[in-house]
């Protein structure tokens, strides 16, 4: 599908910047809603992205086949179902494992996911009604200009004239950003002293060749970016696993890894759900969100929101425990739930749980989950290696044991909570990090590999609240978990995605948008109308012709695709935006005809 001349057609035009799963999901919702809202009218959809449609940058084919998804193949879908709150029609389709013919419990590699996404894109384009045509521009969009009430101009790299658009939707996905002051200082120090500094970024895009065999490398970050780094520097350099043992190739560096928590993200749960699901939402639903939004002085996350989150996740946990494992409880489920609903404070909940759930291992302690090394210190570095290996082994065992299925219920609670919190806008980065740590961790086999690498001495654990300084011509890392211990290295890797911020985005399009009056949150996210994704200006007015979806907005969701039958907040957003787009274009066509 090739582009047509910018000024040659009077047909309505929609420009979508970003051809990855979010842009693809939006087109799917346009195809689903067009028969109702836009029947019989022509429309040109211009899709702008230098990467392949469907897969986009993150899921592109040109990356190592060693890199996996962090979800089972049966838990990945691009299609709506009856659990998604939609004004438009549900259009079901195959999950990744159904489409690819994989065992549902497989952790597919990202190349397979990229092919699935391309297939979804091709099917979606084929499903568009007659007269709706998609044109892909394999270029970067540089900026958007134009009056609020008139056609927009989307300027493309290498093109002297802009694409004209009646509406523009930004579906940019994960963005690279300019270094903040701290990172810039570390980079400058590295350049001045001949060191290696790899800033936050998408690991598959990073040049890892400067990380030399046998040399220590400091790694700050213990989430999915670290797991990718670990894979590429071990198996990616010729190492292999023989059972639970890692056989080095001799080309690996030694990775000294730490983070704020000092532990890896929790393993993905390795068993299936059975039986009754917790009736969610229960304590944090639309009514509670309405009340928070209506508070005259606004709301504070820790004071007003977090207690509701805790109560909701606790309800999910104990509903499962009392339903499936009543022998591990001391009172009847109905009595517990009545008393739980009547509690007003965290102290009351704690007292009720202590009386009703005898074994502390069966109680939900979110503070301990968030900071498992608080109060922990080790006399030696080697003692900490043994201790953290034990922690990871225990986590793996628990996350694969259905006797602890209340953990899976909490996962469902986390998904429900995230779907509600989207309406509050920017609530700060902590919640997204906490969600990812509990609900979006690595496959269990990856943590098994981490244990093998630790035993082989290829990975060394530093501890919680890891600090990195640049002094005496090296980088130096330490942690209060092991008092007195530090390690020096000539290389530092920041193993995490950069925080999405409009002001520091390397993509000039967003910076230009901000300069043109688009509003940012205090944390630098683009402000959008939660109803349909329209970009807000600094006075809170929605732009009639500009929309934005994705992690750089304050309507960020857990992901562009999701687990089936879990409500899919991104799908809900896509549907609302698609319907707003089609309604606007229909009304515009009616005015033109009149």
ROMI-8946 format. One record per residue (C-alpha): residue number from 1; residue in one letter; x, y, z. Coordinates in steps of 0.1 Angstrom, whole numbers, plus 2048, in hexadecimal, padded with zeros to 3 digits. Each point is the difference from the previous one (the first is absolute). Layout:
   num   residu    xx    yy    zz
   NUM        A     X     Y     Z
...
This chain:
   num   residu    xx    yy    zz
     1        X   800   800   800
     2        X   811   820   7F4
     3        X   7FA   824   809
     4        X   7ED   817   7EA
     5        X   806   824   7F9
     6        X   7FB   817   81E
     7        X   7E8   818   7F0
     8        X   7F0   7EB   7E5
     9        X   7E2   7F2   813
    10        X   7E2   810   811
    11        X   7F9   7E0   813
    12        X   802   802   826
    13        X   823   7F8   80D
    14        X   80B   7F1   821
    15        X   825   7FE   808
    16        X   80C   7E7   81A
    17        X   823   805   80B
    18        X   80D   7DE   80D
    19        X   7FA   7DF   7EF
    20        X   807   7E8   81D
    21        X   7E5   7ED   814
    22        X   7F0   820   80C
    23        X   7FB   80F   7DE
    24        X   7F5   7DE   7F3
    25        X   7E7   7FC   81D
    26        X   7F1   822   7F7
    27        X   7FB   7F6   7DC
    28        X   7F0   7E0   80C
    29        X   7E7   814   813
    30        X   7FA   817   7E2
    31        X   7F8   7E2   7EB
    32        X   7E8   7F3   81B
    33        X   7EE   821   805
    34        X   7FF   80D   7DC
    35        X   7E1   7EC   7F5
    36        X   7EC   812   81B
    37        X   810   822   800
    38        X   80F   805   7DE
    39        X   7EE   7EA   7E7
    40        X   803   809   7DB
    41        X   81A   81C   804
    42        X   823   801   7F3
    43        X   81E   804   817
    44        X   826   800   7FC
    45        X   813   7F4   81E
    46        X   825   80A   7FE
    47        X   816   7EB   817
    48        X   822   80F   807
    49        X   81C   7EB   80F
    50        X   823   7F7   7F4
    51        X   7FA   7DC   80C
    52        X   7EA   7E4   7F3
    53        X   7DB   804   807
    54        X   7F3   7EA   81B
    55        X   820   7F8   811
    56        X   80E   823   802
    57        X   822   807   810
    58        X   7FD   7EB   81F
    59        X   7F3   7E0   7F0
    60        X   814   803   7DF
    61        X   80E   7E1   7F0
    62        X   824   80D   801
    63        X   809   7F7   823
    64        X   80F   7E1   811
    65        X   7EA   7E1   800
    66        X   80D   7FA   824
    67        X   7EA   81C   80D
    68        X   7DE   7F3   80D
    69        X   7DF   810   808
    70        X   7F9   800   825
    71        X   7DD   7F2   7FC
    72        X   7F4   7DD   7F8
    73        X   7F5   7FE   7DB
    74        X   7DC   7F9   80C
    75        X   800   820   814
    76        X   807   817   7E2
    77        X   7E4   80D   7EA
    78        X   7F9   81E   7EA
    79        X   7DA   7FA   7FF
    80        X   7E3   80B   815
    81        X   7E9   7E9   814
    82        X   7E1   803   816
    83        X   814   80D   81E
    84        X   80B   820   7EE
    85        X   7E9   81E   807
    86        X   7F9   80C   7DD
    87        X   7E7   816   7EF
    88        X   809   7EF   7DF
    89        X   7FD   7DC   7F6
    90        X   815   7E4   80D
    91        X   814   7EF   7E5
    92        X   812   7E1   80D
    93        X   81F   7F1   7F1
    94        X   81B   7E7   808
    95        X   819   803   81C
    96        X   825   7FD   7F8
    97        X   801   7DB   808
    98        X   7E1   7F9   7EC
    99        X   80D   813   7E2
   100        X   824   7F2   801
   101        X   7F6   7DC   80A
   102        X   815   802   820
   103        X   7FB   7EF   821
   104        X   7ED   81A   814
   105        X   81A   7FF   81C
   106        X   81D   809   7E8
   107        X   813   821   805
   108        X   802   809   7DB
   109        X   81D   813   7F2
   110        X   7FA   824   7F5
   111        X   805   7F8   7DC
   112        X   7E1   7EA   801
   113        X   7EC   81B   812
   114        X   80B   818   7E4
   115        X   7F2   7E8   7E6
   116        X   7E0   7FD   813
   117        X   7FD   826   802
   118        X   806   803   7DB
   119        X   7E5   7E6   7F9
   120        X   7E8   813   816
   121        X   808   820   7ED
   122        X   7FB   7F0   7DE
   123        X   7DF   7F0   80C
   124        X   7F4   821   80E
   125        X   808   813   7E0
   126        X   7ED   7E6   7ED
   127        X   7E2   804   817
   128        X   7FD   825   7F9
   129        X   7E0   808   7ED
   130        X   802   809   7DB
   131        X   80C   824   7FA
   132        X   817   800   81F
   133        X   824   7FD   7F5
   134        X   821   7FE   814
   135        X   820   80F   7F3
   136        X   821   7F8   813
   137        X   81B   81B   800
   138        X   821   7F0   80A
   139        X   80D   820   80F
   140        X   802   812   821
   141        X   7E7   81C   808
   142        X   812   81F   80A
   143        X   7E5   818   80C
   144        X   7DB   808   7FE
   145        X   7F4   823   7F9
   146        X   7DF   810   7F6
   147        X   7E3   814   80F
   148        X   7E8   7F1   81A
   149        X   7E3   802   7E9
   150        X   811   7F8   7DF
   151        X   813   7E5   7EE
   152        X   820   7F4   811
   153        X   822   7FD   7F0
   154        X   816   7E2   808
   155        X   824   806   7F5
   156        X   814   7E1   7F7
   157        X   825   7FB   7FF
   158        X   80E   805   7DD
   159        X   7E0   80F   7F2
   160        X   7FE   824   7F7
   161        X   7DA   802   803
   162        X   7EA   7F4   81D
   163        X   7E5   7E6   800
   164        X   7DF   812   805
   165        X   7E9   7F1   819
   166        X   7DD   806   80E
   167        X   80A   7EE   81F
   168        X   821   7F3   80F
   169        X   805   7E4   819
   170        X   822   7FC   811
   171        X   807   7DB   808
   172        X   825   803   805
   173        X   806   7E4   819
   174        X   820   800   815
   175        X   817   81E   7F9
   176        X   824   808   803
   177        X   808   81E   816
   178        X   81D   818   805
   179        X   815   7F9   81F
   180        X   7F5   810   820
   181        X   81A   813   814
   182        X   80C   7E2   814
   183        X   804   7EA   7E1
   184        X   810   81C   7EC
   185        X   81A   804   81C
   186        X   808   7DB   800
   187        X   803   800   7DA
   188        X   817   81E   801
   189        X   816   7EF   81B
   190        X   801   7E1   7EB
   191        X   80B   813   7E1
   192        X   81B   813   813
   193        X   80F   7E0   810
   194        X   7FC   7E7   7E5
   195        X   7E3   7ED   811
   196        X   7E1   7F0   7F2
   197        X   7DE   80E   80A
   198        X   7E0   7F2   7F0
   199        X   7E2   816   80A
   200        X   7DC   7F4   804
   201        X   7F3   7F2   7E0
   202        X   7F1   7E2   7ED
   203        X   81A   7E5   805
   204        X   7FC   7F1   7DE
   205        X   80B   821   7F1
   206        X   81F   804   816
   207        X   823   7FA   7F3
   208        X   80E   7E7   819
   209        X   822   7FA   7EF
   210        X   813   818   818
   211        X   7F7   7E8   81D
   212        X   820   7EB   800
   213        X   803   7DB   80A
   214        X   80A   7FA   824
   215        X   7FE   825   80A
   216        X   7E8   80C   81B
   217        X   7E1   813   7F4
   218        X   7E9   813   818
   219        X   7DB   7FB   7F8
   220        X   7E7   817   810
   221        X   7DD   7F1   7FB
   222        X   7F2   7DD   807
   223        X   7E1   7FF   7EA
   224        X   7FA   7F4   7DC
   225        X   81B   816   7F1
   226        X   819   7EE   816
   227        X   7F3   7DE   7F6
   228        X   805   809   7DB
   229        X   823   80D   808
   230        X   808   7E0   813
   231        X   7F4   7EA   7E2
   232        X   813   814   7E6
   233        X   821   800   814
   234        X   7FF   7DA   808
   235        X   7ED   7EA   7E7
   236        X   804   81C   7E7
   237        X   826   7FC   803
   238        X   800   7DB   7FC
   239        X   7F9   7F3   824
   240        X   7E8   7E4   805
   241        X   7EC   7EF   81C
   242        X   804   7DB   808
   243        X   7E3   7FA   818
   244        X   804   817   81D
   245        X   824   808   7F8
   246        X   80D   81C   7EA
   247        X   81E   7F8   7EA
   248        X   812   820   7F7
   249        X   80F   808   7DF
   250        X   81B   816   80F
   251        X   7F2   81F   7EF
   252        X   7E9   80B   81C
   253        X   807   81E   816
   254        X   7F8   7FE   825
   255        X   7DF   812   808
   256        X   7FD   811   822
   257        X   7DB   807   802
   258        X   7EB   814   819
   259        X   7E3   817   802
   260        X   7E9   813   818
   261        X   7F0   7DF   80C
   262        X   820   7EC   7FA
   263        X   7EC   7E2   7F3
   264        X   7F3   7F5   7DE
   265        X   7DC   805   7F6
   266        X   7EA   7E4   80B
   267        X   7FD   7E2   7E9
   268        X   7E2   7FC   7EA
   269        X   7E7   7E9   810
   270        X   804   7DC   7F2
   271        X   7DE   7F1   804
   272        X   7DD   805   7F2
   273        X   7E2   810   811
   274        X   7E4   7E8   80B
   275        X   7DF   806   810
   276        X   7EE   820   80B
   277        X   810   822   7F8
   278        X   7FF   81B   819
   279        X   7E3   819   7F9
   280        X   815   81E   7F6
   281        X   7FF   81D   803
   282        X   7F3   800   824
   283        X   810   81C   814
   284        X   811   814   7E3
   285        X   7E7   803   7E4
   286        X   7F0   81C   7EB
   287        X   7ED   80E   81E
   288        X   820   805   815
   289        X   812   80F   7E2
   290        X   7E3   819   7FB
   291        X   803   80A   825
   292        X   825   805   7FD
   293        X   7FD   816   7E1
   294        X   7E4   814   811
   295        X   815   809   81F
   296        X   802   826   801
   297        X   824   801   809
   298        X   80B   7E4   7EA
   299        X   80E   7DF   80D
   300        X   821   7F4   80E
   301        X   80A   7DD   7F4
   302        X   80E   7F3   821
   303        X   7E5   80F   816
   304        X   7E1   7FB   7EA
   305        X   807   7E6   7E5
   306        X   819   7E7   80E
   307        X   7E9   7F5   81D
   308        X   7E5   7F7   7E6
   309        X   81A   7ED   7EC
   310        X   80C   7ED   81E
   311        X   7DC   7F7   80A
   312        X   7F8   7F5   7DC
   313        X   81F   7EA   7FD
   314        X   7FA   7F2   823
   315        X   7DC   7F7   7F6
   316        X   80D   7EE   7E1
   317        X   819   7ED   815
   318        X   7EA   7F5   81C
   319        X   7E2   7F8   7EA
   320        X   815   7E6   7EF
   321        X   80F   7F3   821
   322        X   7DE   7FC   811
   323        X   7F0   7F1   7E0
   324        X   81B   7E6   7F7
   325        X   814   7FB   820
   326        X   7E6   804   81D
   327        X   814   7E7   815
   328        X   81B   81B   803
   329        X   7E7   819   80F
   330        X   7F0   804   822
   331        X   7DE   80E   7F9
   332        X   7E5   7FD   7E5
   333        X   805   812   7E0
   334        X   7DF   813   802
   335        X   809   80D   823
   336        X   823   80A   7F5
   337        X   7F4   813   7E1
   338        X   7E5   812   814
   339        X   819   80B   81A
   340        X   81A   808   7E5
   341        X   7E7   817   7EF
   342        X   7F9   812   820
   343        X   824   808   808
   344        X   80A   824   7FC
   345        X   826   800   807
   346        X   81F   7EB   7F8
   347        X   803   7F8   825
   348        X   7DD   7F1   801
   349        X   807   7EB   7E2
   350        X   820   7F3   80F
   351        X   7EF   7F6   820
   352        X   7E4   7EE   7ED
   353        X   819   7EE   7EA
   354        X   816   7F5   81D
   355        X   7E1   7F1   811
   356        X   7F2   7EF   7E1
   357        X   81F   7F4   7EE
   358        X   818   7ED   819
   359        X   81E   7FB   7E9
   360        X   813   821   7F8
   361        X   80A   7F0   7DF
   362        X   7DB   801   7F6
   363        X   7FD   826   807
   364        X   804   81B   7E7
   365        X   81B   819   80A
   366        X   805   819   7E3
   367        X   81A   814   813
   368        X   816   7E1   805
   369        X   7FB   7F6   7DC
   370        X   80B   822   7F4
   371        X   81F   802   816
   372        X   80B   7DC   807
   373        X   823   80A   80B
   374        X   7F6   81C   819
   375        X   811   7F8   821
   376        X   816   7E5   7EF
   377        X   825   803   802
   378        X   81C   7E6   7FA
   379        X   822   7FE   80F
   380        X   811   7F8   7DF
   381        X   7FA   802   7DB
   382        X   800   7DA   7FD
   383        X   7E6   7FD   81C
   384        X   7E9   817   7EC
   385        X   805   7EB   7E0
   386        X   7F4   7E1   813
   387        X   7E3   813   80F
   388        X   7F3   80F   7E0
   389        X   802   7DF   7EE
   390        X   7EB   7F2   81B
   391        X   7E7   81D   7FC
   392        X   7FE   7F9   7DA
   393        X   7FC   7DB   806
   394        X   7E3   806   818
   395        X   7EF   818   7E8
   396        X   802   7E7   7E4
   397        X   7F2   7E4   815
   398        X   7E3   815   80D
   399        X   7F7   80F   7DE
   400        X   7FE   7DD   7F1
   401        X   7EC   7F1   81C
   402        X   7DA   802   7FE
   403        X   7FD   7FC   825
   404        X   809   825   7FF
   405        X   7E6   809   7E6
   406        X   7F6   81F   814
   407        X   81F   80F   7EF
   408        X   7EF   7FB   7DE
   409        X   7E1   810   80E
   410        X   815   81F   80A
   411        X   80D   801   7DD
   412        X   7DC   802   7F3
   413        X   7FA   81B   81B
   414        X   81E   814   7F3
   415        X   7F1   7FF   7DD
   416        X   7DF   80C   80D
   417        X   810   81C   814
   418        X   815   80C   7E3
   419        X   7E1   802   7EA
   420        X   7EF   816   81A
   421        X   81E   817   807
   422        X   804   80A   7DC
   423        X   7E3   818   805
   424        X   814   813   81A
   425        X   81A   80A   7E8
   426        X   824   804   80B
   427        X   804   7F1   823
   428        X   826   7FF   7FF
   429        X   818   7E5   7F4
   430        X   800   7EC   820
   431        X   7E0   7ED   7F9
   432        X   80A   7F5   7DD
   433        X   821   7F3   80E
   434        X   7EF   7EE   81C
   435        X   7E7   7F0   7E8
   436        X   81C   7F5   7E9
   437        X   814   7F1   81C
   438        X   7E3   7EB   80D
   439        X   7ED   7F9   7E0
   440        X   817   803   7E2
   441        X   820   7EE   80A
   442        X   815   7E7   7ED
   443        X   7F7   7DD   7F6
   444        X   809   7E6   81B
   445        X   81A   7F0   7EA
   446        X   813   821   7FE
   447        X   803   801   826
   448        X   80C   7DC   7FF
   449        X   81B   80C   7E8
   450        X   808   81D   817
   451        X   807   7E7   81C
   452        X   817   7EC   7EA
   453        X   813   81F   7F5
   454        X   803   80A   825
   455        X   80E   7DE   809
   456        X   818   803   7E3
   457        X   80C   822   80C
   458        X   7F5   812   7E0
   459        X   7E5   814   813
   460        X   807   80F   822
   461        X   7E6   811   816
   462        X   807   822   80F
   463        X   7E2   807   816
   464        X   7E3   818   806
   465        X   803   826   7FC
   466        X   81E   7FB   7EB
   467        X   814   820   7FB
   468        X   818   808   7E4
   469        X   81B   81A   802
   470        X   81A   80B   7E6
   471        X   821   807   811
   472        X   825   7F7   7FD
   473        X   7FC   7F8   7DB
   474        X   7E6   7E4   805
   475        X   7DC   7FA   809
   476        X   7FB   7F3   823
   477        X   7E0   7EE   80D
   478        X   7F6   7F7   824
   479        X   7E1   7F8   814
   480        X   7F6   802   824
   481        X   7F5   7DB   7FD
   482        X   825   7F7   803
   483        X   811   81B   815
   484        X   824   807   7F6
   485        X   7FE   7EE   7DF
   486        X   805   812   7DF
   487        X   80A   7F7   7DD
   488        X   812   815   7E6
   489        X   7FC   7FD   7DA
   490        X   807   812   7E0
   491        X   7DD   7FA   7F2
   492        X   7DE   809   80D
   493        X   7DF   7F5   7F0
   494        X   7DF   811   80A
   495        X   7E9   7E2   7FA
   496        X   7DE   810   7FD
   497        X   7EA   812   7E8
   498        X   802   826   802
   499        X   7E4   811   811
   500        X   7E8   80E   7E6
   501        X   802   826   800
   502        X   7F4   818   7E6
   503        X   81A   81A   808
   504        X   81E   7E9   7FC
   505        X   7F3   7EA   7E4
   506        X   819   7FC   7E4
   507        X   7E2   7FF   7E9
   508        X   7FD   825   7F7
   509        X   7DB   7FB   7F8
   510        X   7F6   7FF   825
   511        X   817   81E   809
   512        X   7F0   814   7E4
   513        X   7DE   7F6   80C
   514        X   808   80D   823
   515        X   80D   820   7F1
   516        X   7DF   804   7EE
   517        X   7ED   7FF   821
   518        X   7FA   7DC   808
   519        X   7FF   7FA   826
   520        X   818   7EA   813
   521        X   7FB   7F0   822
   522        X   81A   807   81C
   523        X   811   7E0   7F7
   524        X   803   80A   7DB
   525        X   7E4   7EB   7F1
   526        X   7EA   80E   7E4
   527        X   7DE   809   80F
   528        X   7E2   7F1   7ED
   529        X   7DA   7FF   805
   530        X   7F9   7DF   811
   531        X   7DF   7FD   7EC
   532        X   80F   7FD   7DE
   533        X   825   808   800
   534        X   7FF   824   7F2
   535        X   81F   814   809
   536        X   7F9   81A   81A
   537        X   80F   823   800
   538        X   80C   812   81F
   539        X   7DE   80E   808
   540        X   7F1   7DD   7FE
   541        X   7EF   804   7DE
   542        X   800   7E0   7EB
   543        X   80F   806   7DD
   544        X   7E4   7F8   7E7
   545        X   818   7F0   7E6
   546        X   81D   7F1   814
   547        X   7FF   7DF   814
   548        X   81B   7ED   812
   549        X   802   7DC   80D
   550        X   81C   7EE   812
   551        X   81A   800   81C
   552        X   80A   824   7FA
   553        X   7DD   80C   80A
   554        X   7F0   802   822
   555        X   7E7   7E6   7F3
   556        X   81C   7E6   800
   557        X   7F4   7DB   803
   558        X   813   7E0   809
   559        X   805   7F9   7DB
   560        X   7F3   803   7DC
   561        X   7F4   7DC   801
   562        X   7F5   7EB   81D
   563        X   7F5   7DF   810
   564        X   7DF   7F4   7F3
   565        X   7E1   806   815
   566        X   810   81A   817
   567        X   7EE   81F   7F4
   568        X   81C   80E   7E9
   569        X   802   825   80A
   570        X   814   808   7E1
   571        X   7E5   7F0   7EA
   572        X   7E6   815   812
   573        X   814   820   7F9
   574        X   805   7F6   7DC
   575        X   7DB   7FB   7FC
   576        X   7F7   822   80F
   577        X   81A   812   7EA
   578        X   7F5   7ED   7E0
   579        X   7DC   80A   807
   580        X   809   824   806
   581        X   814   801   7E0
   582        X   7E5   7F1   7EB
   583        X   7E5   816   80F
   584        X   815   81F   7F9
   585        X   806   7F6   7DC
   586        X   7DB   7F7   7FB
   587        X   7F5   822   80D
   588        X   81A   812   7EB
   589        X   7F4   7ED   7E1
   590        X   7DC   809   808
   591        X   809   825   803
   592        X   813   7FF   7E0
   593        X   7E3   7F0   7EE
   594        X   7E8   81A   80E
